[in-house]
Amino acid sequence: MNAGNANLLNSVVLVGMGLWGYLGSATPSKTALIPVAFGVLLFVMTNFIHNHHKIVSHIAVVLTALILIALVKPFSSAMGKSDTMAMVRLGIMMLTSAVALFYFIKSFREARKSSAAK
């Protein structure tokens, strides 16, 4: 797995789970579409990340960190309501976002090491 693949996985999960949360609700809230918007943006950035575009990669890291932080509140609300399906959806989105962040940081460290070796 590399940063581009982790970003692709994260973007697909954000779109899929976000749409599931929105369309599967009896009273859908527009805020459920926030992960979908982030997922679409991250998906568009995937080819740039695969091609090691620094600026786009850094923007993707910021967006990934923001969505990870933003998902904490809905997750805690779902826990308070004992809404198991919401906890699963949000937990999966948080997990893939954390994995993507890990691989972004790993790729940044590897890039720094390779540039220092030159």
GROMACS elastic network, one bead per residue, 0.5 to 0.9 nm:
[ bonds ]
;  ai    aj funct       b0    kb
    1     4     6  0.81435   500
    1     5     6  0.60563   500
    1     6     6  0.65451   500
    1   103     6  0.77776   500
    2     5     6  0.54248   500
    2     6     6  0.60837   500
    2     7     6  0.85252   500
    2    50     6  0.85471   500
    2   100     6  0.86836   500
    2   103     6  0.60076   500
    2   104     6  0.78689   500
    2   106     6  0.85858   500
    2   107     6  0.74060   500
    3     6     6  0.50632   500
    3     7     6  0.59714   500
    3     8     6  0.85294   500
    3    46     6  0.89604   500
    3    49     6  0.71559   500
    3    50     6  0.75149   500
    3    57     6  0.87076   500
    3   100     6  0.64575   500
    3   101     6  0.81606   500
    3   102     6  0.83021   500
    3   105     6  0.84031   500
    3   106     6  0.79933   500
    3   107     6  0.64669   500
    4     7     6  0.50788   500
    4     8     6  0.61649   500
    4     9     6  0.86631   500
    4    45     6  0.88328   500
    4    46     6  0.57282   500
    4    47     6  0.74148   500
    4    48     6  0.83551   500
    4    49     6  0.52713   500
    4    51     6  0.85456   500
    4    52     6  0.86463   500
    4    57     6  0.88915   500
    4   100     6  0.85419   500
    4   103     6  0.85098   500
    4   104     6  0.82725   500
    5     9     6  0.61476   500
    5    10     6  0.84872   500
    5    46     6  0.78437   500
    5    49     6  0.89601   500
    5    50     6  0.78744   500
    5   100     6  0.84217   500
    6     9     6  0.51225   500
    6    10     6  0.60599   500
    6    11     6  0.85474   500
    6    96     6  0.76453   500
    6    97     6  0.84722   500
    6    99     6  0.68536   500
    6   101     6  0.83779   500
    6   102     6  0.89469   500
    6   103     6  0.67620   500
    6   104     6  0.82583   500
    7    10     6  0.50090   500
    7    11     6  0.60150   500
    7    12     6  0.85762   500
    7    42     6  0.67733   500
    7    43     6  0.73326   500
    7    45     6  0.84882   500
    7    46     6  0.64712   500
    7    49     6  0.82298   500
    7    60     6  0.81217   500
    7    64     6  0.85971   500
    7    96     6  0.85374   500
    7    97     6  0.81178   500
    7    99     6  0.88107   500
    7   100     6  0.55456   500
    7   101     6  0.85007   500
    7   103     6  0.86157   500
    7   104     6  0.84227   500
    8    11     6  0.51734   500
    8    12     6  0.62241   500
    8    13     6  0.85839   500
    8    39     6  0.88242   500
    8    42     6  0.74256   500
    8    43     6  0.59558   500
    8    45     6  0.88311   500
    8    46     6  0.60701   500
    8   100     6  0.87972   500
    9    12     6  0.53063   500
    9    13     6  0.61609   500
    9    14     6  0.85983   500
    9    43     6  0.88632   500
    9    96     6  0.71820   500
    9   100     6  0.81571   500
   10    13     6  0.51278   500
   10    14     6  0.60439   500
   10    15     6  0.86215   500
   10    39     6  0.71955   500
   10    42     6  0.80688   500
   10    43     6  0.84850   500
   10    64     6  0.85946   500
   10    93     6  0.72813   500
   10    95     6  0.87723   500
   10    96     6  0.51363   500
   10    97     6  0.58180   500
   10    99     6  0.82159   500
   10   100     6  0.65803   500
   11    14     6  0.51210   500
   11    15     6  0.62270   500
   11    16     6  0.85293   500
   11    35     6  0.87411   500
   11    36     6  0.81965   500
   11    38     6  0.74100   500
   11    40     6  0.65080   500
   11    41     6  0.79432   500
   11    42     6  0.55635   500
   11    43     6  0.53263   500
   11    46     6  0.88120   500
   11    96     6  0.87359   500
   11    97     6  0.86456   500
   12    15     6  0.52516   500
   12    16     6  0.59868   500
   12    17     6  0.83842   500
   12    36     6  0.88659   500
   12    39     6  0.64565   500
   12    40     6  0.81163   500
   12    42     6  0.89554   500
   12    43     6  0.73289   500
   13    16     6  0.50794   500
   13    17     6  0.57238   500
   13    18     6  0.79144   500
   13    36     6  0.89044   500
   13    39     6  0.75778   500
   13    92     6  0.77315   500
   13    93     6  0.62949   500
   13    96     6  0.73953   500
   14    17     6  0.54605   500
   14    18     6  0.56353   500
   14    19     6  0.82872   500
   14    35     6  0.53021   500
   14    36     6  0.56323   500
   14    37     6  0.84576   500
   14    38     6  0.73122   500
   14    39     6  0.50173   500
   14    40     6  0.83251   500
   14    92     6  0.88023   500
   14    93     6  0.58729   500
   14    96     6  0.85063   500
   14    97     6  0.86109   500
   15    18     6  0.51869   500
   15    19     6  0.60163   500
   15    20     6  0.84684   500
   15    33     6  0.83525   500
   15    35     6  0.64345   500
   15    37     6  0.74691   500
   15    38     6  0.79585   500
   15    39     6  0.51968   500
   15    40     6  0.68362   500
   16    19     6  0.53253   500
   16    20     6  0.61301   500
   16    21     6  0.86480   500
   16    36     6  0.75036   500
   16    39     6  0.87677   500
   17    21     6  0.60821   500
   17    22     6  0.85668   500
   17    35     6  0.81786   500
   17    36     6  0.80379   500
   17    89     6  0.58276   500
   17    90     6  0.77823   500
   17    92     6  0.82015   500
   17    93     6  0.71929   500
   18    21     6  0.51159   500
   18    22     6  0.62098   500
   18    23     6  0.85628   500
   18    32     6  0.58928   500
   18    33     6  0.58978   500
   18    34     6  0.75643   500
   18    35     6  0.55615   500
   18    36     6  0.53049   500
   18    37     6  0.89505   500
   18    39     6  0.87866   500
   18    89     6  0.79885   500
   18    90     6  0.86554   500
   18    93     6  0.86186   500
   19    22     6  0.50096   500
   19    23     6  0.57942   500
   19    24     6  0.78774   500
   19    32     6  0.75204   500
   19    33     6  0.68298   500
   19    35     6  0.86040   500
   19    36     6  0.67030   500
   20    23     6  0.53182   500
   20    24     6  0.53851   500
   20    25     6  0.81332   500
   20    89     6  0.83439   500
   21    24     6  0.53333   500
   21    25     6  0.61733   500
   21    28     6  0.78302   500
   21    32     6  0.63503   500
   21    33     6  0.84171   500
   21    85     6  0.88690   500
   21    86     6  0.72536   500
   21    89     6  0.74859   500
   22    25     6  0.56998   500
   22    26     6  0.88456   500
   22    27     6  0.84830   500
   22    28     6  0.52223   500
   22    29     6  0.66811   500
   22    30     6  0.75270   500
   22    31     6  0.85102   500
   22    32     6  0.54060   500
   22    33     6  0.67054   500
   23    26     6  0.81025   500
   23    28     6  0.67809   500
   24    27     6  0.88013   500
   24    28     6  0.77194   500
   25    28     6  0.50470   500
   25    29     6  0.82843   500
   28    31     6  0.85723   500
   28    32     6  0.74159   500
   29    32     6  0.56940   500
   29    33     6  0.78783   500
   30    33     6  0.55539   500
   30    34     6  0.76129   500
   31    34     6  0.54352   500
   31    35     6  0.83297   500
   32    35     6  0.67510   500
   32    36     6  0.77104   500
   33    37     6  0.63273   500
   33    38     6  0.87579   500
   34    37     6  0.51840   500
   34    38     6  0.63396   500
   34    39     6  0.85343   500
   34    67     6  0.84759   500
   35    38     6  0.50162   500
   35    39     6  0.58936   500
   35    40     6  0.85424   500
   35    67     6  0.69380   500
   35    71     6  0.85413   500
   35    93     6  0.84861   500
   36    40     6  0.61719   500
   36    41     6  0.86504   500
   37    40     6  0.51905   500
   37    41     6  0.62983   500
   37    42     6  0.86324   500
   38    41     6  0.51214   500
   38    42     6  0.60844   500
   38    43     6  0.84656   500
   38    63     6  0.70737   500
   38    64     6  0.80028   500
   38    67     6  0.72982   500
   39    42     6  0.50884   500
   39    43     6  0.59619   500
   39    44     6  0.86126   500
   40    43     6  0.50017   500
   40    44     6  0.62721   500
   40    45     6  0.87612   500
   41    44     6  0.52454   500
   41    45     6  0.65032   500
   41    60     6  0.84028   500
   41    63     6  0.86885   500
   42    45     6  0.50720   500
   42    46     6  0.64190   500
   42    60     6  0.62447   500
   42    63     6  0.77756   500
   42    64     6  0.80815   500
   43    46     6  0.52663   500
   43    47     6  0.82884   500
   44    47     6  0.72336   500
   44    48     6  0.82590   500
   45    48     6  0.54017   500
   45    49     6  0.62634   500
   45    50     6  0.88171   500
   45    56     6  0.66220   500
   45    57     6  0.77743   500
   45    59     6  0.89556   500
   45    60     6  0.71737   500
   46    49     6  0.50612   500
   46    50     6  0.62127   500
   46    51     6  0.86701   500
   46    56     6  0.89565   500
   46    57     6  0.87211   500
   46    60     6  0.88600   500
   47    50     6  0.50017   500
   47    51     6  0.62518   500
   47    52     6  0.87359   500
   47    53     6  0.89045   500
   48    51     6  0.50315   500
   48    52     6  0.63552   500
   48    53     6  0.53524   500
   48    54     6  0.85593   500
   48    56     6  0.65303   500
   48    57     6  0.74552   500
   49    53     6  0.56020   500
   49    54     6  0.77145   500
   49    56     6  0.66685   500
   49    57     6  0.54585   500
   49    60     6  0.84152   500
   50    53     6  0.76973   500
   52    56     6  0.84934   500
   52    57     6  0.72449   500
   53    56     6  0.56683   500
   53    57     6  0.60567   500
   53    58     6  0.87162   500
   54    57     6  0.51060   500
   54    58     6  0.61876   500
   54    59     6  0.86832   500
   54   108     6  0.89947   500
   55    58     6  0.51680   500
   55    59     6  0.62467   500
   55    60     6  0.86008   500
   56    59     6  0.50303   500
   56    60     6  0.60782   500
   56    61     6  0.86118   500
   57    60     6  0.50251   500
   57    61     6  0.62436   500
   57    62     6  0.87772   500
   57   104     6  0.77265   500
   58    61     6  0.50323   500
   58    62     6  0.63658   500
   58    63     6  0.87079   500
   58   104     6  0.85609   500
   59    62     6  0.51637   500
   59    63     6  0.62336   500
   59    64     6  0.85550   500
   60    63     6  0.50713   500
   60    64     6  0.59780   500
   60    65     6  0.85025   500
   60   104     6  0.88066   500
   61    64     6  0.50470   500
   61    65     6  0.60752   500
   61    66     6  0.84942   500
   61   100     6  0.82374   500
   61   101     6  0.64365   500
   61   104     6  0.67744   500
   61   105     6  0.84477   500
   62    65     6  0.51488   500
   62    66     6  0.60789   500
   62    67     6  0.86619   500
   63    66     6  0.50346   500
   63    67     6  0.61805   500
   63    68     6  0.85292   500
   64    67     6  0.52869   500
   64    68     6  0.61332   500
   64    69     6  0.86546   500
   64    97     6  0.59591   500
   64    98     6  0.80896   500
   64   100     6  0.75112   500
   64   101     6  0.67787   500
   65    68     6  0.50676   500
   65    69     6  0.61948   500
   65    70     6  0.85000   500
   65    97     6  0.73983   500
   65    98     6  0.79862   500
   65   101     6  0.70786   500
   66    69     6  0.51890   500
   66    70     6  0.59731   500
   66    71     6  0.85989   500
   67    71     6  0.60412   500
   67    72     6  0.88610   500
   67    93     6  0.89058   500
   67    94     6  0.81360   500
   67    97     6  0.76014   500
   68    71     6  0.53495   500
   68    72     6  0.69251   500
   68    93     6  0.78473   500
   68    94     6  0.55541   500
   68    95     6  0.85459   500
   68    97     6  0.59242   500
   68    98     6  0.70506   500
   69    72     6  0.55736   500
   69    73     6  0.80526   500
   69    94     6  0.85365   500
   70    73     6  0.64805   500
   70    74     6  0.77929   500
   71    74     6  0.55910   500
   71    75     6  0.61273   500
   71    76     6  0.87355   500
   71    90     6  0.66910   500
   71    91     6  0.85632   500
   71    93     6  0.79480   500
   71    94     6  0.67121   500
   72    75     6  0.51224   500
   72    76     6  0.62211   500
   72    77     6  0.86742   500
   72    90     6  0.83457   500
   72    94     6  0.80162   500
   73    76     6  0.51727   500
   73    77     6  0.61825   500
   73    78     6  0.86052   500
   74    78     6  0.60543   500
   74    79     6  0.85459   500
   74    86     6  0.85107   500
   74    87     6  0.85537   500
   74    90     6  0.75604   500
   75    78     6  0.50706   500
   75    79     6  0.62342   500
   75    80     6  0.86788   500
   75    86     6  0.74223   500
   75    87     6  0.58474   500
   75    88     6  0.89731   500
   75    89     6  0.89613   500
   75    90     6  0.58929   500
   75    91     6  0.71947   500
   76    80     6  0.62273   500
   76    81     6  0.87318   500
   76    87     6  0.83280   500
   77    80     6  0.50073   500
   77    81     6  0.63160   500
   77    82     6  0.85131   500
   77    83     6  0.86170   500
   77    87     6  0.89145   500
   78    81     6  0.51121   500
   78    82     6  0.59292   500
   78    83     6  0.50904   500
   78    84     6  0.73445   500
   78    85     6  0.86116   500
   78    86     6  0.59414   500
   78    87     6  0.57059   500
   78    90     6  0.86723   500
   79    83     6  0.62961   500
   79    84     6  0.75753   500
   79    86     6  0.84513   500
   79    87     6  0.65299   500
   80    83     6  0.77881   500
   81    84     6  0.86225   500
   82    85     6  0.89780   500
   82    86     6  0.87790   500
   82    87     6  0.81326   500
   83    86     6  0.54933   500
   83    87     6  0.62487   500
   83    88     6  0.87822   500
   84    87     6  0.50364   500
   84    88     6  0.61752   500
   84    89     6  0.86809   500
   85    88     6  0.50374   500
   85    89     6  0.61708   500
   85    90     6  0.85138   500
   86    89     6  0.50964   500
   86    90     6  0.59489   500
   86    91     6  0.81642   500
   87    90     6  0.51985   500
   87    91     6  0.56612   500
   87    92     6  0.83596   500
   88    91     6  0.50242   500
   88    92     6  0.60478   500
   88    93     6  0.85755   500
   89    92     6  0.53197   500
   89    93     6  0.63286   500
   89    94     6  0.86790   500
   90    93     6  0.50623   500
   90    94     6  0.60537   500
   90    95     6  0.84857   500
   91    94     6  0.50326   500
   91    95     6  0.60005   500
   91    96     6  0.86403   500
   92    95     6  0.50089   500
   92    96     6  0.61975   500
   92    97     6  0.84791   500
   93    96     6  0.53745   500
   93    97     6  0.61192   500
   93    98     6  0.86015   500
   94    97     6  0.50974   500
   94    98     6  0.61069   500
   94    99     6  0.86077   500
   95    98     6  0.51192   500
   95    99     6  0.61646   500
   95   100     6  0.85841   500
   96   100     6  0.60469   500
   96   101     6  0.85341   500
   97   100     6  0.50629   500
   97   101     6  0.61721   500
   97   102     6  0.86232   500
   98   101     6  0.50470   500
   98   102     6  0.61996   500
   98   103     6  0.87815   500
   99   102     6  0.50247   500
   99   103     6  0.63668   500
   99   104     6  0.86499   500
  100   103     6  0.52059   500
  100   104     6  0.61167   500
  100   105     6  0.86180   500
  101   104     6  0.50445   500
  101   105     6  0.61332   500
  101   106     6  0.84579   500
  102   105     6  0.52881   500
  102   106     6  0.61127   500
  102   107     6  0.86674   500
  103   107     6  0.60388   500
  103   108     6  0.85138   500
  104   107     6  0.51401   500
  104   108     6  0.61759   500
  104   109     6  0.86434   500
  105   108     6  0.50639   500
  105   109     6  0.61805   500
  105   110     6  0.86083   500
  106   109     6  0.51911   500
  106   110     6  0.62234   500
  106   111     6  0.86421   500
  107   110     6  0.50283   500
  107   111     6  0.60620   500
  107   112     6  0.85481   500
  108   111     6  0.50788   500
  108   112     6  0.61756   500
  108   113     6  0.86512   500
  109   112     6  0.51032   500
  109   113     6  0.62107   500
  109   114     6  0.86663   500
  110   113     6  0.50750   500
  110   114     6  0.61455   500
  110   115     6  0.85879   500
  111   114     6  0.51585   500
  111   115     6  0.61204   500
  111   116     6  0.85058   500
  112   115     6  0.52030   500
  112   116     6  0.60756   500
  112   117     6  0.86129   500
  113   116     6  0.51071   500
  113   117     6  0.62049   500
  113   118     6  0.89275   500
  114   117     6  0.51148   500
  114   118     6  0.66087   500
  115   118     6  0.53565   500
